[in-house]
Every structure is written in structure tokens, then in C-alpha cells.
């Protein structure tokens, strides 16, 4: 009797596993890659406008803008996946003077749930531009990666992470919800997120870094020349600076601790901890750090 029960248990387990595998069988996928290349000169601008999808922009040593738009669609059968790809997604590439624009959007069918259409189609855009080229983007949902560009980077995304790596020039970017990371040798940085962590590494004359909710982490290389503001509503603010810089510094936390590794006196009160003073004689440059709920730290790099 025991052997019969054991055998029956194994058969039952096999049946259950088979049913689960059948239920989760992968849906057919249609995929294509659209490529386009424009001859340009350095100094132009790449304009991007997408309602969804991940974007990667990187420099090339050629005087060209090279575009690769990858599209994927899922459905119950291959023919339906192909039809979704063809009918639901619209894109447009244009070149005017020395500038290139790319638009991408997913059109909703009447009577079909909006979230469902977004799940059916995935977009990934890869663009190569000359090293000296500006980038301006506006996206709804998706991650943005821009690397090794010398120019002005401006943009907004509703929800997604922004990674700007080895940038020279100016940066002005915002994310409604997502992390932002910037590195490079910059003139000005203006970065904000509604909810997410902000990480800055490099040199800039002026910085304005603001998070609604999230940590702000900054490592400054070299001597700042103007006003630098680092603020979060809820999260920690940590700024590292070289020992030989000349700065006027102010740090405040409404509900949290303050730490300063430079010889500046700190003040601790019930609902406000702070420090304020000059480093190496002060000068024209300044750093202001503040956290509503969280710790504030000024560290030696």
C-alpha cells in the first residue's frame, strides 16, 4: 500500500508541474530593428521624444548620427504579434540642418486597456552621435543612458533612471521618479527627481541638486566657483570635497544628525541641527546642504 501511495504522489506531482509549465508557456514574439544614418557635423543637437522605452546615446568618432530602433511585441500567435508591431507603434526620424530628431509613440486601440498595450510592446533606442553634440530628450517611461558626450544635456522623464557618464558641458535633467547619476567635467549641473537617489561625481562650477525623496551623494573634484545647493526632503545628504578648496559652507537637518569633518562648529537643537562657516578662508564659492528628514554630512575627499 505504501508503494502505491508513493507512486501516485509522484504521478500527481508530474501532472501539476506539466500544467504549470503549460500555463506559463512563452507567448510568441515579433521583433525588428530599424536603422537609419544621417551625415552631420559636430555642434548639432539630437532631439528625442518617446512615450516609453529605454534610450542609450553614445559618442562616435564619425561625423554621423546612427540610429537603431529595436521593437518587440508579444501576442497569442506570431501573426498577431507582427500586426501589433506594425499597427500600434509609430516612429519618425528627421534631419533639419545639422540637427536630428527622433519620435516614438505607442498608439492605443479603442476599447483596449492602456496598461495592456504598454506591456505588449517594448522599445529600445540606441543612437551614436559625434562627441561634440547636444542632446535634448523628453520621455514618458524608460531609462536614459548618455555617455562620453561634450555638449549640453537637457531632458525630462516621467519615470525612469538617468545615467550621464563622462559628460563635458552643461547638464539640466529631471526625473519624476527615478535615480539620476552624473559624472564628468561640467560647467553647470541642475538635477532633480521627485523620488529617487541622486549621485554626482566630478567637477562643476555650480550645482543645484534636489530630491523630493531620496539620498543625495556628491563627490566634488576641484574648486567650485559659484553657488552649490544640495537638498532632499526625506533622505541623507553627503558631500565630499578636497581639503584645499576655499568655500563658505552651510548645512542643516530638521530631523537628523549633521557631520562636518572640517574645523567648523556644529549646532544641535531639538528640531534643527546645523553647521556654518568658512573653509580655507572662504571665498566666492559656497555649498548649502539641507535635509528635511535625514542626515547631512560634509566629508574630506
KAGIWO-V788214 format. One record per run of one state. SS is the DSSP state (~ for helix, > for strand, _ for the rest). FROM is the first residue (numbers start at 1). TO is the last residue. If there is no record, write none. Layout:
# KAGIWO-V788214
SS:FROM:TO
SS:FROM:TO
This chain:
# KAGIWO-V788214
_:1:1
~:2:23
_:24:27
>:28:39
_:40:44
>:45:52
_:53:53
>:54:60
_:61:63
>:64:75
_:76:77
~:78:88
>:89:96
_:97:98
>:99:106
_:107:113
~:114:120
>:121:130
_:131:131
>:132:132
_:133:133
>:134:141
_:142:143
>:144:147
_:148:149
>:150:159
_:160:161
>:162:175
_:176:179
>:180:195
_:196:197
>:198:213
_:214:215
>:216:220
_:221:226
>:227:234
_:235:236
>:237:241
_:242:246
>:247:255
_:256:257
>:258:260
_:261:265
>:266:268
_:269:272
>:273:279
_:280:285
>:286:293
_:294:295
>:296:300
_:301:301
